[in-house]
Amino acid sequence: MCTIIGELDKCIQGSDPLLVNIGTSMKKKFDKYWKKLEDMNKIYLIAVVMDPRYKLLYLSYFFPKLQQDKAMVQLMVDEVKATFIKLYEEYAEADPEAARASIEASMPKMDSANELSVEEDSHAQNISGFMKLRKKQDVVEIKIEVDRYLLEAAEDPANLNFN
């Protein structure tokens, strides 16, 4: 979504009147359906969290780009995590073994070989900023399987061969 916003903003700020007109029209439509965080479908956001390249940290990084109110951003991240945990708990009832995770884990620091070179592309800039945030993670205690998943090192989003 942030990539789309970035590309639309480029069109609107460009010098081509046709692209400015189209970009402005598209931005109005985009804002109508996607501008408010509180109106977003939580299941859509959980799909992002379940992607091993991004997880919950991705939402913490990108929500402030969509919403200026820090309290609303934290509320949305907390709501998505609570919904994710609730879904996991329903799953865990069917398989109690999955719910017995209680270990310590650390997020490994990423080496500079995995860093993206930032180009004019909005997506590359967004991913580069996100990867810098990932580097700052520390050791935490894990209480449930969902936390273990969320705190495991995410896959490299710049890896084009990710399947």
QUIFEN-V795812 format. One record per run of one state. SS is the DSSP state (a for helix, b for strand, c for the rest). FROM is the first residue (numbers start at 0). LEN is the number of residues. If there is no record, write none. Layout:
ss=SS from=FROM len=LEN
ss=SS from=FROM len=LEN
This chain:
ss=c from=0 len=1
ss=a from=1 len=12
ss=c from=13 len=3
ss=a from=16 len=18
ss=c from=34 len=2
ss=a from=36 len=3
ss=c from=39 len=2
ss=a from=41 len=9
ss=c from=50 len=4
ss=a from=54 len=12
ss=c from=66 len=3
ss=a from=69 len=25
ss=c from=94 len=1
ss=a from=95 len=4
ss=c from=99 len=4
ss=b from=103 len=2
ss=c from=105 len=6
ss=a from=111 len=3
ss=c from=114 len=7
ss=a from=121 len=13
ss=c from=134 len=5
ss=b from=139 len=2
ss=c from=141 len=3
ss=a from=144 len=7
ss=c from=151 len=12
